[in-house]
Amino acid sequence: MEQLYEDVASYTLNLSDDDVLQITDFTALEPIYPHWYRAMNTMDMASE
């Protein structure tokens, strides 16, 4: 029952925009092979 009270209490947690941004940045997944490779080549082409 204690877990339920903790879960309900966390529902009312208020985060600032900066907190949300930090969490989002920290938990962002790294791109996997085809995506990072394409992005790297696209950036090279755009600079020419």
N, C-alpha and C positions, 0 to 999 in steps of 0.2 A: 504494500500500500504506500510505503514511503516513496518508492519510485514513481508512482502515479502523481503524488504531490509535487515532486521535483519536475516531472514532465510538464505538468500544468503551469507551474511557476515559470518555467523557461519559455512558455508560449508568450508571456507578457514582456519578454526581454526587448528592450528598445536599443537599436544600434544606430549610431550616427552614419552618415553617408561615407565618412572616412573609414569607419570600422568595416562596413560592407565592402568597400573597395579593397581594403587590405586582405580581407578573407577571400574575396574573389581572385585577387592576384596570387595569393598564396596557394590556392587550390586549383588554379588553372592547369590543365593538362598540357604537356609538351606535344607539339604536332608529331604524328608518326610519319614514316618514310616518305610516301609520295607527296604529302602536303608540305613538309619543310623543304623538300628538294625543289618543288615547283615555286614556292615562295622565294627561295634563294635565287633561282634563275630569273624569275620575273623582276626582282629588284635590280639584278645586273643589267637586264635589257632596258629597263626604264631609265637607267642613268646614262645610256649611250645617246 
